[in-house]
Amino acid sequence: MGSIDAGLSGWRMTSNHNRMMELQRTSMKAGAGAVKVDYFGSSAFKITSPSGITLMIDPWRNHPSRKWDWYFDDFPLTEVDIGISSHAHFDHDALHLLDAHVLLDRLIGTFTFGDLKITGIADKHATDSSAAVYDFKRIIKEFDNIDITPPNNPRSWDHCLLLIETGGLKILAWGDNRHNPPEEVWAAVSDIDIVLLPIDDSQHVISFAHAKGIIERLSPSIIIPHHYYIFDVTVRQSTLQPADGWLTTQANVVRLTNSSVTYQPKDLINVDKRIDFFDGNVAFDKKKWLSNSR
């Protein structure tokens, strides 16, 4: 008999669909309004629509082998309405650690509920590690004999860009996507207001040059960095680094003082490529979380 701790955990939750049934009655009209973004570290963000629907993007965990931990503990169990994962890597796929009504794993196509619309666009994970501190592509080939080069890569090196539309805003979760998707992918992510982009000084996912190219192509109002080292969340052996080096080269940076920020379309009309940086602020109690890990 397999372990009862394997697989999704919804069957163990005491919560139910009552909230979603109420939202079905009250939140089906879409419109402009305040959209809240909370940062949970790594590449995890909670987006709250104007009607109050919550979406968690890419919750993380440690590698299931426990031989290559990236975090002091796994993602804290969090209640949300919808959970979504962009790809099958441990630092993005901990949907089982969400107490969620709906789980969307590697969405390709469109999901709509109330005033929230999510479109998943199939593409490929970044594999150009030429600028990274360590050449992960070569390591995977040398030690696992796996070639992650598209198009014949294994499943975990596929990727889905996630386009979230709510409150009159278009938010693109770039995740770990490659910097040079085909033109039909670029066409599907036009007129972006906010992009969540993986940037750290180790250039682990994309290089600084790649980040510049993506930003210039999308021309968003807001860029939010993620996938960087946080000293009391991410362990050193992750090899991730802070994003401060890259930030010093940028002209329009706002260092946020907490883990939450709210956006409205009217506030972004004259904003061009501003970088909103959460730094080490995360939307859970780090002291309690760290005490649980000991």
FENJOJO-V692166 format. One record per backbone hydrogen bond with DSSP energy under -0.5 kcal/mol. NH is the residue of the N-H (numbers start at 1). CO is the residue of the C=O. Records with the same first field share a line. If there is no record, write none. Layout:
BEGIN
NH = CO, CO
END
This chain:
BEGIN
6 = 3
12 = 9
13 = 10
19 = 16
21 = 17
22 = 18
23 = 19
24 = 20
25 = 21, 22
26 = 22
27 = 23
30 = 28
33 = 167
35 = 263
36 = 48
37 = 261
38 = 46
39 = 259
40 = 44
44 = 41
45 = 57
46 = 38
47 = 45, 55
48 = 36
49 = 47, 53
52 = 49
55 = 47
56 = 82
57 = 45, 55
58 = 84
61 = 90
63 = 68
66 = 63
72 = 233
75 = 60
78 = 97
80 = 78, 99
81 = 54
82 = 54
83 = 102
84 = 56
85 = 104
89 = 87
92 = 89
93 = 89
94 = 59
95 = 93
97 = 94
98 = 95
99 = 78
100 = 98
101 = 80, 81
102 = 81
104 = 83
105 = 103
106 = 85, 104
109 = 120
111 = 118
113 = 116
116 = 113
117 = 165
118 = 111
119 = 163
120 = 109
121 = 119, 161
122 = 120
123 = 159
125 = 157
126 = 176
129 = 127
132 = 129
133 = 202
136 = 134
139 = 135
140 = 136
141 = 137
142 = 138
143 = 139
144 = 140
145 = 141
146 = 140
148 = 146
152 = 149
157 = 154
158 = 155
159 = 123
160 = 86
161 = 121
162 = 173
163 = 119, 161
164 = 162, 171
165 = 117, 163
166 = 164, 169
169 = 166
171 = 164, 169
172 = 194
173 = 162, 171
174 = 172, 196
175 = 196
177 = 174
178 = 124
185 = 182
186 = 182
187 = 183
188 = 184
189 = 185, 186
190 = 187
193 = 170
194 = 170
195 = 222
196 = 172
197 = 195, 224
198 = 175
199 = 197, 226
201 = 242
203 = 200
211 = 207
212 = 208
213 = 209
214 = 210
215 = 211
216 = 212
217 = 213
218 = 214
219 = 215
221 = 193
222 = 193
223 = 274
224 = 195
225 = 223
226 = 197
227 = 42
229 = 241
233 = 230
234 = 230
235 = 70
238 = 235
239 = 236
247 = 243
248 = 244
249 = 246
250 = 247
253 = 251
254 = 275
255 = 253
256 = 254, 277
261 = 37
263 = 35
265 = 167
267 = 264
268 = 264, 265
269 = 266
271 = 268
273 = 220
274 = 221
275 = 252
276 = 223, 274
277 = 254, 275
278 = 276
281 = 278
283 = 39
284 = 282
286 = 284
289 = 285
290 = 286
291 = 287
292 = 288
293 = 289, 290
294 = 290, 291
END
